[in-house]
Amino acid sequence: MENPYNKYILPKVVHWACKSKPTRYQRAKIIPLAKGKVLEIGIGSGLNLMHYDNKKVDSLTGIDPSIEIWDLNKSKIEHLKFDFNFIKAFAEELPFKDNEFDNLVITYSLCTIKDPQRALLEAKRVIKPSGKLLFCEHGLAPDQNVQFWQNKINPYWKRIGGGCNLNKDIPQLITKNGFQITQLDKMYIPGWKPASYNYWGIAVPL
């Protein structure tokens, strides 16, 4: 039986947390770079949709394992001027053929995916050799005192955050699972410090 918290409450909590002004600003830095045939992994409630450039994107497929969170905001597809399709799916088992997409987008999702290594290898499989992975994630902070609290709080945070981890080394995850990072920026964004160290940039498949 599905946990009522995960089905009814968690989607609203995640949607509220992910639509903050600082995270919207971060999304606006990376999403407009997407072009061609695009796959967004962990589309959630569609908070990235407003940032896609209609002139660059030919089509967008969004996947997420939660229909409940997608249903919170799916009306945002109305303004899109390119083909869009939502598919309920897990990042670890992408239902697409090899070398299908020009760009992959993943924002604030690697923290929650149960097997991020497998998910990134799947991402590498479905992206074209000439393609790009565009990412923006929160993760392991550079300061030891912040890392201490990230590690201490993480077991409890995961329980209430639907599996979200505060302390993942995002660049290491990406570079150890089929990609080379060609552009990387990082900084604390406004907010609760254990959850506010952000990494964003571009990676290419190896």
C-alpha positions, -999 to 999 in steps of 0.1 A, spaced: 0 0 0 14 34 -10 23 58 18 -4 85 21 23 111 29 42 103 -2 11 104 -24 -8 134 -11 15 156 10 50 152 -3 42 164 -39 29 197 -25 59 201 -2 84 194 -30 65 218 -54 65 246 -27 102 241 -19 113 239 -56 95 271 -67 114 295 -45 128 327 -61 165 316 -58 158 282 -75 138 300 -102 168 322 -108 190 291 -111 167 274 -135 168 305 -157 206 302 -160 205 267 -176 172 258 -191 173 284 -220 204 266 -233 184 235 -242 178 229 -279 166 203 -304 150 171 -291 151 175 -253 145 151 -225 139 164 -190 145 139 -162 125 145 -131 102 172 -145 82 173 -113 55 199 -115 69 216 -146 88 244 -130 113 245 -158 87 249 -185 86 287 -185 123 289 -191 126 268 -223 133 288 -255 105 282 -280 129 291 -308 155 265 -299 135 235 -288 119 212 -314 103 188 -288 104 181 -251 97 149 -233 94 151 -195 96 121 -173 88 117 -136 77 87 -114 51 109 -97 18 116 -115 7 135 -83 34 161 -85 30 166 -123 -8 171 -118 0 202 -96 12 223 -124 7 206 -158 -13 235 -172 20 253 -179 22 233 -212 -4 255 -227 21 282 -236 46 259 -253 52 263 -290 68 229 -295 57 193 -291 55 182 -255 49 147 -239 48 136 -203 57 100 -194 55 84 -160 89 67 -158 119 62 -135 153 78 -144 169 44 -139 148 28 -167 143 53 -194 118 40 -220 137 54 -250 160 41 -277 198 47 -278 210 81 -290 176 96 -292 180 131 -277 200 162 -285 200 175 -249 191 162 -215 180 184 -187 181 175 -150 175 200 -122 171 193 -85 165 156 -91 198 138 -87 195 144 -50 163 122 -49 169 95 -75 174 62 -57 202 50 -80 218 81 -96 247 61 -110 223 40 -130 202 70 -140 233 88 -154 243 57 -174 208 56 -188 211 93 -196 243 86 -215 226 58 -234 197 79 -247 217 111 -255 234 115 -289 272 114 -289 271 151 -299 246 159 -272 248 178 -239 236 172 -204 224 205 -188 222 203 -150 215 223 -119 215 206 -85 221 212 -48 247 191 -31 278 187 -9 290 220 4 327 230 4 328 241 40 334 214 66 311 229 92 282 228 66 292 193 55 290 182 92 254 194 94 245 180 59 257 145 70 241 147 104 207 159 92 206 138 60 191 105 74 161 125 88 159 148 58 155 119 35 125 106 54 105 138 51 119 149 17 110 118 -3 145 105 -5 162 139 -11 199 139 0 217 170 11 253 157 7 257 142 -28 289 152 -46 272 162 -79 303 168 -101 318 135 -90 285 117 -97 284 131 -132 321 125 -141 321 90 -128 291 79 -147 297 85 -184 301 123 -187 327 150 -189 319 184 -174 328 211 -198 313 240 -178 307 242 -141 296 270 -117 289 266 -80 278 288 -51 256 291 -21 222 305 -31 199 323 -6 183 298 18 189 272 44 227 266 41 227 228 42 204 227 12 216 258 -7 250 249 -22 243 247 -59 262 232 -89 251 240 -124 267 236 -159 271 214 -190 284 179 -195 290 158 -226 289 120 -230 322 102 -230 
